[in-house]
Amino acid sequence: MKNLSQMMKQAQEMQAKMNEMQERLGEIEVQGQSGAGLVKVTLNGKGEMKALKIDRSLVDPEEVEVLEDLIVAAFADAKAKVETTIQEETQKLMGGLKLPPGLKLPF
């Protein structure tokens, strides 16, 4: 019975840490870029776009498709960085906790 109460206590602590991490993710900002930095997208840790910067040299009505592709690429770069940040934060949160392989957190 002692083990069960210990596990429950750890689960409650982990839940509190997960809630804290979710709040922090809204504050974290990462920037992705494409076109050698001519297009930059800023996302928060929840994947919400916070800013988009486009260099004036790209604004050409005849080249709209190129600009669209660069925006998509910059967003993908930022999203990948958000996912890496989430993984790093989750590893910090879990500390030495042994979880089964393939288990994804947060739930």
N, CA, C and O atoms as CSV, one atom per row, in Angstrom:
chain,resi,resn,atom,element,x,y,z
A,1,MET,N,N,0.826,-1.198,0.000
A,1,MET,CA,C,0.000,0.000,0.000
A,1,MET,C,C,0.872,1.264,0.000
A,1,MET,O,O,0.496,2.298,-0.552
A,2,LYS,N,N,2.021,1.150,0.622
A,2,LYS,CA,C,2.929,2.280,0.677
A,2,LYS,C,C,3.376,2.683,-0.733
A,2,LYS,O,O,3.496,3.869,-1.038
A,3,ASN,N,N,3.619,1.687,-1.584
A,3,ASN,CA,C,4.015,1.955,-2.959
A,3,ASN,C,C,2.932,2.702,-3.725
A,3,ASN,O,O,3.230,3.613,-4.497
A,4,LEU,N,N,1.679,2.320,-3.514
A,4,LEU,CA,C,0.565,2.950,-4.203
A,4,LEU,C,C,0.447,4.425,-3.816
A,4,LEU,O,O,0.255,5.282,-4.678
A,5,SER,N,N,0.561,4.713,-2.543
A,5,SER,CA,C,0.464,6.115,-2.118
A,5,SER,C,C,1.646,6.926,-2.648
A,5,SER,O,O,1.500,8.098,-2.994
A,6,GLN,N,N,2.804,6.297,-2.707
A,6,GLN,CA,C,3.985,6.969,-3.269
A,6,GLN,C,C,3.764,7.262,-4.757
A,6,GLN,O,O,4.105,8.345,-5.234
A,7,MET,N,N,3.199,6.305,-5.482
A,7,MET,CA,C,2.926,6.488,-6.908
A,7,MET,C,C,1.883,7.580,-7.127
A,7,MET,O,O,2.005,8.374,-8.060
A,8,MET,N,N,0.869,7.625,-6.284
A,8,MET,CA,C,-0.154,8.656,-6.400
A,8,MET,C,C,0.443,10.044,-6.164
A,8,MET,O,O,0.119,11.001,-6.867
A,9,LYS,N,N,1.308,10.133,-5.180
A,9,LYS,CA,C,1.959,11.406,-4.889
A,9,LYS,C,C,2.812,11.851,-6.073
A,9,LYS,O,O,2.799,13.024,-6.446
A,10,GLN,N,N,3.552,10.914,-6.662
A,10,GLN,CA,C,4.380,11.240,-7.829
A,10,GLN,C,C,3.512,11.666,-9.009
A,10,GLN,O,O,3.864,12.594,-9.738
A,11,ALA,N,N,2.382,10.991,-9.198
A,11,ALA,CA,C,1.473,11.340,-10.290
A,11,ALA,C,C,0.927,12.758,-10.108
A,11,ALA,O,O,0.819,13.507,-11.078
A,12,GLN,N,N,0.587,13.127,-8.886
A,12,GLN,CA,C,0.086,14.470,-8.612
A,12,GLN,C,C,1.172,15.516,-8.862
A,12,GLN,O,O,0.902,16.581,-9.416
A,13,GLU,N,N,2.392,15.205,-8.452
A,13,GLU,CA,C,3.501,16.124,-8.681
A,13,GLU,C,C,3.746,16.294,-10.179
A,13,GLU,O,O,3.978,17.404,-10.657
A,14,MET,N,N,3.692,15.181,-10.914
A,14,MET,CA,C,3.912,15.232,-12.346
A,14,MET,C,C,2.804,16.051,-13.025
A,14,MET,O,O,3.081,16.820,-13.945
A,15,GLN,N,N,1.578,15.890,-12.584
A,15,GLN,CA,C,0.461,16.657,-13.157
A,15,GLN,C,C,0.667,18.154,-12.926
A,15,GLN,O,O,0.428,18.964,-13.822
A,16,ALA,N,N,1.109,18.516,-11.732
A,16,ALA,CA,C,1.365,19.929,-11.436
A,16,ALA,C,C,2.480,20.461,-12.331
A,16,ALA,O,O,2.395,21.582,-12.832
A,17,LYS,N,N,3.527,19.656,-12.532
A,17,LYS,CA,C,4.631,20.079,-13.397
A,17,LYS,C,C,4.172,20.201,-14.850
A,17,LYS,O,O,4.596,21.110,-15.563
A,18,MET,N,N,3.306,19.286,-15.286
A,18,MET,CA,C,2.788,19.340,-16.650
A,18,MET,C,C,1.972,20.622,-16.860
A,18,MET,O,O,2.083,21.272,-17.900
A,19,ASN,N,N,1.159,20.975,-15.874
A,19,ASN,CA,C,0.374,22.209,-15.963
A,19,ASN,C,C,1.286,23.428,-16.054
A,19,ASN,O,O,1.036,24.351,-16.828
A,20,GLU,N,N,2.337,23.413,-15.257
A,20,GLU,CA,C,3.307,24.513,-15.268
A,20,GLU,C,C,3.988,24.600,-16.636
A,20,GLU,O,O,4.182,25.690,-17.175
A,21,MET,N,N,4.347,23.439,-17.189
A,21,MET,CA,C,5.000,23.419,-18.487
A,21,MET,C,C,4.060,23.958,-19.572
A,21,MET,O,O,4.500,24.701,-20.449
A,22,GLN,N,N,2.782,23.597,-19.524
A,22,GLN,CA,C,1.815,24.094,-20.506
A,22,GLN,C,C,1.737,25.623,-20.460
A,22,GLN,O,O,1.645,26.268,-21.504
A,23,GLU,N,N,1.772,26.190,-19.284
A,23,GLU,CA,C,1.747,27.647,-19.146
A,23,GLU,C,C,3.009,28.268,-19.737
A,23,GLU,O,O,2.948,29.287,-20.426
A,24,ARG,N,N,4.162,27.638,-19.458
A,24,ARG,CA,C,5.433,28.158,-19.971
A,24,ARG,C,C,5.491,28.093,-21.488
A,24,ARG,O,O,6.098,28.956,-22.122
A,25,LEU,N,N,4.864,27.073,-22.082
A,25,LEU,CA,C,4.904,26.937,-23.539
A,25,LEU,C,C,4.267,28.133,-24.234
A,25,LEU,O,O,4.686,28.515,-25.327
A,26,GLY,N,N,3.261,28.722,-23.608
A,26,GLY,CA,C,2.636,29.902,-24.187
A,26,GLY,C,C,3.559,31.102,-24.192
A,26,GLY,O,O,3.359,32.038,-24.967
A,27,GLU,N,N,4.559,31.085,-23.344
A,27,GLU,CA,C,5.496,32.209,-23.219
A,27,GLU,C,C,6.752,32.025,-24.078
A,27,GLU,O,O,7.409,33.001,-24.441
A,28,ILE,N,N,7.078,30.775,-24.397
A,28,ILE,CA,C,8.267,30.486,-25.202
A,28,ILE,C,C,8.011,30.926,-26.636
A,28,ILE,O,O,6.929,30.688,-27.173
A,29,GLU,N,N,8.989,31.560,-27.258
A,29,GLU,CA,C,8.874,31.921,-28.663
A,29,GLU,C,C,10.099,31.406,-29.410
A,29,GLU,O,O,11.232,31.547,-28.951
A,30,VAL,N,N,9.844,30.805,-30.573
A,30,VAL,CA,C,10.931,30.341,-31.437
A,30,VAL,C,C,10.713,30.935,-32.820
A,30,VAL,O,O,9.589,31.233,-33.224
A,31,GLN,N,N,11.817,31.097,-33.530
A,31,GLN,CA,C,11.729,31.703,-34.859
A,31,GLN,C,C,12.261,30.728,-35.895
A,31,GLN,O,O,13.336,30.151,-35.734
A,32,GLY,N,N,11.494,30.555,-36.956
A,32,GLY,CA,C,11.928,29.777,-38.103
A,32,GLY,C,C,12.154,30.736,-39.252
A,32,GLY,O,O,11.589,31.829,-39.290
A,33,GLN,N,N,12.991,30.312,-40.194
A,33,GLN,CA,C,13.262,31.192,-41.315
A,33,GLN,C,C,13.484,30.402,-42.591
A,33,GLN,O,O,13.748,29.200,-42.560
A,34,SER,N,N,13.375,31.094,-43.704
A,34,SER,CA,C,13.664,30.499,-45.008
A,34,SER,C,C,14.193,31.596,-45.918
A,34,SER,O,O,14.166,32.779,-45.579
A,35,GLY,N,N,14.675,31.174,-47.081
A,35,GLY,CA,C,15.205,32.170,-48.018
A,35,GLY,C,C,16.357,32.944,-47.438
A,35,GLY,O,O,16.458,34.157,-47.621
A,36,ALA,N,N,17.238,32.239,-46.731
A,36,ALA,CA,C,18.409,32.877,-46.099
A,36,ALA,C,C,17.995,34.016,-45.166
A,36,ALA,O,O,18.673,35.040,-45.079
A,37,GLY,N,N,16.873,33.822,-44.472
A,37,GLY,CA,C,16.427,34.799,-43.495
A,37,GLY,C,C,15.523,35.885,-44.056
A,37,GLY,O,O,15.177,36.825,-43.341
A,38,LEU,N,N,15.132,35.775,-45.322
A,38,LEU,CA,C,14.268,36.794,-45.917
A,38,LEU,C,C,12.823,36.664,-45.433
A,38,LEU,O,O,12.068,37.637,-45.457
A,39,VAL,N,N,12.438,35.459,-44.994
A,39,VAL,CA,C,11.117,35.239,-44.413
A,39,VAL,C,C,11.328,34.630,-43.039
A,39,VAL,O,O,12.042,33.637,-42.900
A,40,LYS,N,N,10.709,35.221,-42.021
A,40,LYS,CA,C,10.840,34.741,-40.644
A,40,LYS,C,C,9.453,34.596,-40.029
A,40,LYS,O,O,8.597,35.472,-40.155
A,41,VAL,N,N,9.258,33.464,-39.360
A,41,VAL,CA,C,7.999,33.188,-38.681
A,41,VAL,C,C,8.314,32.947,-37.214
A,41,VAL,O,O,9.225,32.184,-36.891
A,42,THR,N,N,7.570,33.590,-36.326
A,42,THR,CA,C,7.726,33.389,-34.895
A,42,THR,C,C,6.489,32.676,-34.367
A,42,THR,O,O,5.360,33.123,-34.573
A,43,LEU,N,N,6.724,31.541,-33.673
A,43,LEU,CA,C,5.652,30.773,-33.056
A,43,LEU,C,C,5.887,30.707,-31.561
A,43,LEU,O,O,7.025,30.775,-31.097
A,44,ASN,N,N,4.791,30.573,-30.801
A,44,ASN,CA,C,4.978,30.295,-29.378
A,44,ASN,C,C,5.079,28.784,-29.206
A,44,ASN,O,O,4.949,28.038,-30.176
A,45,GLY,N,N,5.306,28.338,-27.997
A,45,GLY,CA,C,5.497,26.921,-27.720
A,45,GLY,C,C,4.265,26.077,-27.964
A,45,GLY,O,O,4.345,24.849,-27.968
A,46,LYS,N,N,3.134,26.713,-28.165
A,46,LYS,CA,C,1.895,25.988,-28.461
A,46,LYS,C,C,1.652,25.899,-29.962
A,46,LYS,O,O,0.636,25.356,-30.398
A,47,GLY,N,N,2.583,26.432,-30.754
A,47,GLY,CA,C,2.463,26.372,-32.203
A,47,GLY,C,C,1.634,27.487,-32.807
A,47,GLY,O,O,1.292,27.434,-33.988
A,48,GLU,N,N,1.309,28.491,-32.017
A,48,GLU,CA,C,0.520,29.620,-32.506
A,48,GLU,C,C,1.455,30.659,-33.121
A,48,GLU,O,O,2.464,31.026,-32.518
A,49,MET,N,N,1.118,31.133,-34.329
A,49,MET,CA,C,1.955,32.121,-34.993
A,49,MET,C,C,1.805,33.470,-34.298
A,49,MET,O,O,0.695,33.962,-34.101
A,50,LYS,N,N,2.931,34.051,-33.936
A,50,LYS,CA,C,2.941,35.341,-33.254
A,50,LYS,C,C,3.424,36.466,-34.157
A,50,LYS,O,O,3.053,37.623,-33.961
A,51,ALA,N,N,4.253,36.133,-35.148
A,51,ALA,CA,C,4.774,37.180,-36.023
A,51,ALA,C,C,5.215,36.577,-37.354
A,51,ALA,O,O,5.587,35.407,-37.443
A,52,LEU,N,N,5.159,37.418,-38.376
A,52,LEU,CA,C,5.624,37.069,-39.719
A,52,LEU,C,C,6.368,38.273,-40.260
A,52,LEU,O,O,5.817,39.373,-40.312
A,53,LYS,N,N,7.609,38.077,-40.664
A,53,LYS,CA,C,8.417,39.161,-41.239
A,53,LYS,C,C,8.842,38.745,-42.645
A,53,LYS,O,O,9.366,37.652,-42.857
A,54,ILE,N,N,8.602,39.642,-43.597
A,54,ILE,CA,C,8.964,39.390,-44.991
A,54,ILE,C,C,9.832,40.542,-45.471
A,54,ILE,O,O,9.439,41.705,-45.387
A,55,ASP,N,N,11.010,40.211,-45.971
A,55,ASP,CA,C,11.899,41.229,-46.512
A,55,ASP,C,C,11.247,41.872,-47.742
A,55,ASP,O,O,10.662,41.179,-48.574
A,56,ARG,N,N,11.351,43.182,-47.846
A,56,ARG,CA,C,10.715,43.930,-48.944
A,56,ARG,C,C,11.166,43.451,-50.327
A,56,ARG,O,O,10.419,43.554,-51.300
A,57,SER,N,N,12.370,42.938,-50.405
A,57,SER,CA,C,12.877,42.501,-51.713
A,57,SER,C,C,12.075,41.332,-52.292
A,57,SER,O,O,12.150,41.066,-53.491
A,58,LEU,N,N,11.317,40.643,-51.457
A,58,LEU,CA,C,10.517,39.506,-51.920
A,58,LEU,C,C,9.129,39.892,-52.419
A,58,LEU,O,O,8.431,39.074,-53.019
A,59,VAL,N,N,8.733,41.127,-52.174
A,59,VAL,CA,C,7.383,41.549,-52.527
A,59,VAL,C,C,7.361,41.943,-54.008
A,59,VAL,O,O,7.663,43.074,-54.390
A,60,ASP,N,N,6.988,40.949,-54.818
A,60,ASP,CA,C,6.907,41.124,-56.262
A,60,ASP,C,C,5.642,40.417,-56.731
A,60,ASP,O,O,5.539,39.197,-56.609
A,61,PRO,N,N,4.676,41.163,-57.267
A,61,PRO,CA,C,3.413,40.546,-57.691
A,61,PRO,C,C,3.597,39.401,-58.688
A,61,PRO,O,O,2.733,38.530,-58.795
A,62,GLU,N,N,4.700,39.395,-59.408
A,62,GLU,CA,C,4.957,38.334,-60.387
A,62,GLU,C,C,5.552,37.084,-59.746
A,62,GLU,O,O,5.645,36.044,-60.398
A,63,GLU,N,N,5.949,37.170,-58.498
A,63,GLU,CA,C,6.611,36.049,-57.816
A,63,GLU,C,C,5.863,35.620,-56.555
A,63,GLU,O,O,6.493,35.215,-55.579
A,64,VAL,N,N,4.557,35.699,-56.556
A,64,VAL,CA,C,3.754,35.367,-55.376
A,64,VAL,C,C,3.980,33.921,-54.932
A,64,VAL,O,O,4.054,33.652,-53.733
A,65,GLU,N,N,4.090,32.996,-55.871
A,65,GLU,CA,C,4.262,31.581,-55.525
A,65,GLU,C,C,5.550,31.353,-54.734
A,65,GLU,O,O,5.572,30.562,-53.791
A,66,VAL,N,N,6.611,32.042,-55.119
A,66,VAL,CA,C,7.884,31.905,-54.400
A,66,VAL,C,C,7.712,32.380,-52.965
A,66,VAL,O,O,8.170,31.720,-52.032
A,67,LEU,N,N,7.061,33.507,-52.787
A,67,LEU,CA,C,6.830,34.040,-51.443
A,67,LEU,C,C,5.989,33.079,-50.623
A,67,LEU,O,O,6.289,32.832,-49.455
A,68,GLU,N,N,4.938,32.533,-51.225
A,68,GLU,CA,C,4.090,31.569,-50.510
A,68,GLU,C,C,4.901,30.362,-50.060
A,68,GLU,O,O,4.753,29.903,-48.928
A,69,ASP,N,N,5.753,29.848,-50.933
A,69,ASP,CA,C,6.585,28.697,-50.586
A,69,ASP,C,C,7.554,29.024,-49.446
A,69,ASP,O,O,7.787,28.201,-48.561
A,70,LEU,N,N,8.109,30.225,-49.480
A,70,LEU,CA,C,9.038,30.631,-48.427
A,70,LEU,C,C,8.331,30.770,-47.077
A,70,LEU,O,O,8.903,30.438,-46.039
A,71,ILE,N,N,7.103,31.253,-47.090
A,71,ILE,CA,C,6.342,31.374,-45.840
A,71,ILE,C,C,6.059,29.992,-45.267
A,71,ILE,O,O,6.222,29.767,-44.068
A,72,VAL,N,N,5.639,29.072,-46.119
A,72,VAL,CA,C,5.372,27.702,-45.668
A,72,VAL,C,C,6.647,27.073,-45.106
A,72,VAL,O,O,6.605,26.408,-44.071
A,73,ALA,N,N,7.768,27.278,-45.777
A,73,ALA,CA,C,9.037,26.711,-45.317
A,73,ALA,C,C,9.467,27.309,-43.974
A,73,ALA,O,O,9.949,26.590,-43.099
A,74,ALA,N,N,9.295,28.610,-43.814
A,74,ALA,CA,C,9.661,29.258,-42.550
A,74,ALA,C,C,8.771,28.760,-41.417
A,74,ALA,O,O,9.243,28.553,-40.299
A,75,PHE,N,N,7.488,28.567,-41.702
A,75,PHE,CA,C,6.575,28.042,-40.688
A,75,PHE,C,C,6.986,26.626,-40.288
A,75,PHE,O,O,7.001,26.292,-39.104
A,76,ALA,N,N,7.320,25.796,-41.277
A,76,ALA,CA,C,7.742,24.422,-40.992
A,76,ALA,C,C,9.012,24.408,-40.141
A,76,ALA,O,O,9.144,23.580,-39.240
A,77,ASP,N,N,9.937,25.312,-40.421
A,77,ASP,CA,C,11.171,25.415,-39.641
A,77,ASP,C,C,10.864,25.799,-38.195
A,77,ASP,O,O,11.414,25.210,-37.264
A,78,ALA,N,N,9.994,26.778,-38.010
A,78,ALA,CA,C,9.619,27.204,-36.652
A,78,ALA,C,C,8.888,26.083,-35.923
A,78,ALA,O,O,9.133,25.855,-34.738
A,79,LYS,N,N,7.996,25.384,-36.613
A,79,LYS,CA,C,7.229,24.298,-35.993
A,79,LYS,C,C,8.164,23.180,-35.529
A,79,LYS,O,O,7.977,22.632,-34.443
A,80,ALA,N,N,9.153,22.843,-36.327
A,80,ALA,CA,C,10.121,21.819,-35.935
A,80,ALA,C,C,10.879,22.253,-34.678
A,80,ALA,O,O,11.161,21.433,-33.804
A,81,LYS,N,N,11.203,23.535,-34.593
A,81,LYS,CA,C,11.905,24.049,-33.415
A,81,LYS,C,C,10.995,24.010,-32.183
A,81,LYS,O,O,11.462,23.732,-31.079
A,82,VAL,N,N,9.708,24.285,-32.366
A,82,VAL,CA,C,8.757,24.189,-31.256
A,82,VAL,C,C,8.717,22.759,-30.745
A,82,VAL,O,O,8.762,22.536,-29.536
A,83,GLU,N,N,8.633,21.790,-31.642
A,83,GLU,CA,C,8.568,20.382,-31.239
A,83,GLU,C,C,9.826,19.951,-30.494
A,83,GLU,O,O,9.749,19.199,-29.523
A,84,THR,N,N,10.988,20.429,-30.950
A,84,THR,CA,C,12.235,20.128,-30.253
A,84,THR,C,C,12.222,20.741,-28.858
A,84,THR,O,O,12.640,20.098,-27.895
A,85,THR,N,N,11.749,21.972,-28.741
A,85,THR,CA,C,11.670,22.645,-27.444
A,85,THR,C,C,10.743,21.890,-26.499
A,85,THR,O,O,11.057,21.724,-25.321
A,86,ILE,N,N,9.610,21.434,-27.006
A,86,ILE,CA,C,8.666,20.676,-26.176
A,86,ILE,C,C,9.315,19.386,-25.681
A,86,ILE,O,O,9.166,19.028,-24.513
A,87,GLN,N,N,10.030,18.689,-26.555
A,87,GLN,CA,C,10.711,17.463,-26.146
A,87,GLN,C,C,11.736,17.750,-25.056
A,87,GLN,O,O,11.825,17.011,-24.075
A,88,GLU,N,N,12.507,18.813,-25.223
A,88,GLU,CA,C,13.518,19.175,-24.224
A,88,GLU,C,C,12.870,19.510,-22.889
A,88,GLU,O,O,13.338,19.061,-21.842
A,89,GLU,N,N,11.795,20.297,-22.918
A,89,GLU,CA,C,11.101,20.672,-21.686
A,89,GLU,C,C,10.495,19.445,-21.000
A,89,GLU,O,O,10.517,19.335,-19.774
A,90,THR,N,N,9.957,18.532,-21.797
A,90,THR,CA,C,9.362,17.319,-21.232
A,90,THR,C,C,10.436,16.453,-20.582
A,90,THR,O,O,10.205,15.886,-19.515
A,91,GLN,N,N,11.605,16.344,-21.209
A,91,GLN,CA,C,12.696,15.566,-20.616
A,91,GLN,C,C,13.152,16.176,-19.294
A,91,GLN,O,O,13.424,15.456,-18.333
A,92,LYS,N,N,13.233,17.511,-19.249
A,92,LYS,CA,C,13.596,18.176,-17.992
A,92,LYS,C,C,12.562,17.870,-16.919
A,92,LYS,O,O,12.904,17.590,-15.771
A,93,LEU,N,N,11.305,17.927,-17.305
A,93,LEU,CA,C,10.193,17.703,-16.385
A,93,LEU,C,C,10.225,16.287,-15.827
A,93,LEU,O,O,10.010,16.084,-14.632
A,94,MET,N,N,10.490,15.320,-16.676
A,94,MET,CA,C,10.437,13.923,-16.273
A,94,MET,C,C,11.653,13.512,-15.458
A,94,MET,O,O,11.602,12.532,-14.715
A,95,GLY,N,N,12.731,14.245,-15.591
A,95,GLY,CA,C,13.932,13.930,-14.825
A,95,GLY,C,C,14.349,12.487,-15.020
A,95,GLY,O,O,14.580,12.058,-16.151
A,96,GLY,N,N,14.449,11.736,-13.946
A,96,GLY,CA,C,14.869,10.347,-13.999
A,96,GLY,C,C,13.728,9.372,-14.139
A,96,GLY,O,O,13.934,8.163,-14.032
A,97,LEU,N,N,12.528,9.869,-14.376
A,97,LEU,CA,C,11.379,8.984,-14.473
A,97,LEU,C,C,11.512,8.078,-15.684
A,97,LEU,O,O,11.711,8.560,-16.800
A,98,LYS,N,N,11.406,6.784,-15.480
A,98,LYS,CA,C,11.513,5.814,-16.556
A,98,LYS,C,C,10.137,5.610,-17.173
A,98,LYS,O,O,9.213,5.142,-16.508
A,99,LEU,N,N,10.008,5.959,-18.440
A,99,LEU,CA,C,8.746,5.794,-19.152
A,99,LEU,C,C,8.933,4.760,-20.264
A,99,LEU,O,O,10.031,4.615,-20.801
A,100,PRO,N,N,7.861,4.044,-20.606
A,100,PRO,CA,C,7.971,3.062,-21.685
A,100,PRO,C,C,8.363,3.727,-23.003
A,100,PRO,O,O,7.949,4.856,-23.265
A,101,PRO,N,N,9.155,3.046,-23.840
A,101,PRO,CA,C,9.532,3.615,-25.132
A,101,PRO,C,C,8.296,3.924,-25.968
A,101,PRO,O,O,7.327,3.164,-25.965
A,102,GLY,N,N,8.338,5.037,-26.676
A,102,GLY,CA,C,7.235,5.419,-27.544
A,102,GLY,C,C,6.119,6.197,-26.865
A,102,GLY,O,O,5.214,6.692,-27.537
A,103,LEU,N,N,6.172,6.313,-25.525
A,103,LEU,CA,C,5.152,7.075,-24.806
A,103,LEU,C,C,5.380,8.553,-25.060
A,103,LEU,O,O,6.463,9.070,-24.786
A,104,LYS,N,N,4.382,9.233,-25.577
A,104,LYS,CA,C,4.497,10.660,-25.893
A,104,LYS,C,C,3.860,11.480,-24.796
A,104,LYS,O,O,2.744,11.193,-24.362
A,105,LEU,N,N,4.570,12.503,-24.347
A,105,LEU,CA,C,4.053,13.458,-23.375
A,105,LEU,C,C,4.173,14.833,-23.972
A,105,LEU,O,O,5.064,15.021,-24.801
A,106,PRO,N,N,3.386,15.786,-23.642
A,106,PRO,CA,C,2.243,15.705,-22.750
A,106,PRO,C,C,1.123,14.883,-23.373
A,106,PRO,O,O,1.012,14.756,-24.592
A,107,PHE,N,N,0.305,14.336,-22.498
A,107,PHE,CA,C,-0.750,13.409,-22.920
A,107,PHE,C,C,-1.764,14.074,-23.796
A,107,PHE,O,O,-2.717,13.430,-24.235
